[in-house]
Every structure is written in structure tokens, then in C-alpha cells.
Amino acid sequence: MEPPLITTTTTPTTTLQDRVAIVTGASRGIGRAIALHLATLGAKLVINYTSPSSQTHAEQLLSQINSLSPSPSSTTPRAIIVQADISDETQVKNLFNTAEQAFNTQPHIVITSAGILDPTYSSLFDIETSEFDRIFSVNARGTFLCIKEAANRVKRGGGGRIVTVSSSLTASFGVGYGAYTASKAAVDAMTKILAKELKGSRITVNALAPGPIATDMFFDGKSEEVVQKAIDINPLGRLGQVEDVAPVVGFLVSDAAEWINGQIIRVNGGYV
């Protein structure tokens, strides 16, 4: 018996018109670039930030998104900002509640880009236990709380997308980032497991795993020697830019990427 004919289109749509996307850690760095890119694809954005010191950055992004084009609907905003500590369960629930109230719909897309790095280039036997706990609280627990909420709140039946942000360090196991790498390895595990547990929902769950990206978080506390080493290791001879990362997320949350599920997508220029 011959298999059924499968038809494809040469121009898959990537529009996100009228879809609501929650992006955690969106005031700066990779999260900011992702939020802005999704907005250019037509999505309505929930811009999350944690620290009061990031409020100005969040408001600037809000203004930038609103300047792209008028709101797709006269009754809902184009974007909103919500302060929430993603390591706090109550605040995460409030983040999702606020999103649903503002846009009068369940979210379609959730991107967990909020995260913190080891404060210094230090070994596992040097890092303070309190700092280890802080890193896991944001990166692992924070991701868990967000994807747990997303699994119960993201629209089902097609178009639902959850993208966690991991790291290529979970493949390279570079020294000096033990706590951070371990926390992101937990993200990888939860991503793959949740993709299987959401069977039947048509919600896809994937992890984005960037290599070294030229953000404030990456440069913080690093010597020129350490930065140059990251450049020299990469086959493309440079650090990644946030513009290298955001379009990959744009694809992963599009209709064209429905068949990509439970994957760790390494965006690193061949770093590992």
C-alpha cells in the first residue's frame, strides 16, 4: 500500500498576528531582543522584568514596541510590562493573570529568558552556597514555575509554544560556570520531559541554548582575556549577538516549527 501524499508549502507562514507572548527577563539582553522580534511578527507582548532597576529598560522597550505599529485591536494594548520575580510562585501566577486580563485571552507563547550567571569566573569549590542557591532559584526553580504555569494556561489545540532558555555550556561543560551550567542542565531536562507530558495538547516545548552572547550579563566580571578566549574558541571568530538569537525563537514559535518539539536548539556559531 502506497503512503499518503504529503503536500507542503514553499512559503510557510511565520506571522504571529494577535498571539499573546509572555517573555520573562525581557527588559535587557536576549529577552529584550526576543520580545522586540516577536512584536515585529505581530505578537502582543507581556514584558516581564524583576528588579526595580530594570523598570526604565522595560518602559523603553514598551515604547519601542508601541512605536512599531498601532495595536492590532482597539480594545487591547499592543504590549504591557509586568514586574514579577519568577522564583516566587505567587508572582508568577500574577504574571499570567495580568496577561490574561490585559489581552482577554490565554497566552499562546511563553519564553522563559530570565536568568542569572555566576557572579565571577569561579570553581565549584569556591562558590558560596548562598550564591549556588540563588542561581538555582532563578534559573531552575524560576523556569519550573513558569513552565508549570504555562502548561496549564497556554492555548491548546495548535499554535501553543513554550521556549525555555538554556545554554550551550550544558554540552561543553566549561570550567568556571558550574552552578550556572548545572541549573541550565535542569532546564534541559524539564524541557524534554514537559514536551512528552503535554502529549495531545499540540503545545510544543523546546529549549534555546545560546553560546557566548555579547550582553551585559556575559561581560559582567570577565577579564579581556576570558572574553577573547570565548571569541577564539568559536569557529566564526566572534561573540554571538542578540540578533543571532531572536529570529531562531521567532521560528520556533511559528506555525512552521510545529514538528520541532522536545529539542535543545544550540545557537552558538559552532562553539560546541
N, C-alpha and C positions, 0 to 999 in steps of 0.2 A: 504494500500500500504506500502510495507516494505521500510525503509530508505535505501539510497545507501550505499554500503560497503565503509568504510573509511580505507585505508591502511596506516600504519605508519612504520617508520624505527626505529630500536632499537639503531642505531648509527648515530644520527643527526650530520651533519657537522657543525663545528664552525669555519672553515677556513675563513680568511678574505683576502686571497691572492689577491693582486693587487687592493684592495679597498683603497680609499684615506680617511683618517680620520683627521679631524681638532680637536685638543684638546686645548681649551683655558686654561690659567693658568697652563701650562704643565711643567714649569721649576722646580716645587717643589711639595711636598706633594702628595695628592691624584691624582692630574692631572698628575704628573710625573709618578706615578705607573700605571695609566691607559694607558698613551701613550706607555710606555715600554711594557705592557702586550699586547696591540693591535699589536705592532710591532712583538712580538713573534708569533702572529697568522697570520702574513703575510701582515698586512696592511702597507701602505705607510703613513708616518706621517707628519702633519704640526704642529710643536711645537710652540705654542704661548706663549709669555711672555710679561709683561707690563713694568716693571721697568728696567732701565739700570743695576741696581744692580743684576738683575736676569739673565743677559746675560751669565755669566760664567756657571751658572747652566744649562741653556738651551743648551749651546755648549757641556757641558759634557754629557747631555742626547743624543744629536745628535751623538756624538762619540760612545756612548754605543749602540745605535740602529744600527749604521752603522757597528759595530763590530759583530752583531748577524749573519749576512749573507750578501752576495753581493746583490746589488739592483736587484729586480725581472726583471727589464728592463734596458738594457744598455743605453737607451735614456732618462731615468728619474732617479732622485735621490731616495734613499731609504727614506730619511727624509729631511726636511728643517726646519729652525727656522724663525719665523716672529714676530717682535716686534709690538704690537698693543694694544692700550688702548681700551678695549671692551666697555667702556662707551661713546666712540666717534664714531659716525655713519660713518664718512669718513674712519676712521682707520679700522673699522670692514669690510667695503666694500673692502678696500685694502687687508685685510687678506684673504678674499675669492678670490679676483682677483689673488693674488700671488699664492694661492694654485692651481687654475685652470691653470695658466701659467706654473707653475713648473711641474705639472703632466699631463698637456694636457688633462684634463678631469674634469668633475664636481665632487665635493666631494660626497662620499657615506655615510659618517658618520660625525656627528658633536657632540662633547661633550663640554658642557659649564661648565667647572670646576673652572674657575676663580671666586674668591670671597674673601671678607674680613669679619672679625669678629669685634664685638665691641672691642675697644682697651682696655677696662677694664671691670671688672665684675661690671657693674653699672645699676642702675634702669632707667626706662624711664623718671622719673622726674629729673634725674641727668645728663643724656647725653646731650651734646651740640647739638643744632640744626644743626650746620655745620657738625658734625660727623654723625648725623642721615642721612643727605642729602648725605654724601659721601658713606655710606653703601648702601643706595638705588641706588645711581648712578652706583655702580659696580654690586651689586647682582641682583637688579631688572631690572634697565634700561639696564645694560650690557647683561643680559640674553635675554631680549626682543630684543635688536638689533641683537644679534647673531642668535636667533631662527627665527626672521623675515627674515634675510638674508638666513638662512639655508632652510626655507620653500620654497624659490624661487630658490635655487641653488642646493640642494641635488638631486641626481638622482632619478627619479620616475620609477615606474613600478616594484618594487621589490628590496629589499636589502637596501633601504634608511632608515637611522636611525638617530634620534635626541635624545640625552640623556642630560637632564638638571641635575644639581646637587643642590639638596635642602638640607634639614636637618631634622633629627628626632625631633628636637625642635619644629617643626610645629605641632607635635602631643602631646608632653609633656608640652609645654608652660612653660619651666623652667624660673625662675626669673633671672634677670641679663643680659639677651640677647634679650631685647625687640625689638630693631631696627633690629638686625640680623634676629630674628625669623619672624618679620613682612615682611622683604624683601624676605625671603625664602618662606613664605606663598604666596606671589605674584608669585614666581616661580612655585609653585604647581598649582595655578590657571591657569597660562598661559599654562603650560604643558598639563593639561587636556583639555583645550579649543582648543589648536592648534591641538591636536590629532583628535578632531572631525572636525575641519575646513579643515584638509588635507584628508578628506574622498575621496576615489577614487585614491589617489596617491600611495598607498601602502608604504608610509613613516610612520614608527611608531615613536611615541613621548612618552617617559617615563621619569620619574624623579627618580634619585637615592637619597635616603635620609639617609645618614650615621648618626650613633650616634657618641659619642666622639671617635675621631681617634687620635692616637699619632703622631701628626705632629707639626711642629714649630708654625703654626698658632694657634693650640689648646693650647699649653703650654704657649704662649706669655702672660705675665701679670698675670698668675694664680699662686696662692699660692699652696704649697704642700697639704694643707687642701682641697682646691677646687678640685684638681686633684684626691685626694684619695676618695672624695665624689663621683666623677663620676665613679670610679672603684667599690666602694661599692654598688652603685645602680644597677650595671649590674649583671644579673643572672650568667654570665660567669666569673665574678670576675676579669675583666681586661679591659684595653682600647682596642679599635679596632686598627688594624694595616692596613696600606695601602694595604697590600697583602690580606686582608679580602675583600677589596672593588673592586679592579681592575678586578678579574675574573667575578664578577657579571656584570660589564659593558661589558666584553668580551662576555658574554652570551646574554645580551640584544641587542647587535648589530649584533648578528649572525643570520643566516637563521633559526635556531632552535627556535628563540624567536619571529617570525613574529606575532604570535597570542597574544602577550603581547603588549598592546597599551593603552595609556592614563592612565598608572598606576604610583603610587608612591611606589617605592620599598624601604622599610626600611631595611637597613643593619646595625644592631646595637646590635646583640647578645642578643636581648630580652630587651633592655634598656627601650622600651616603646611599 
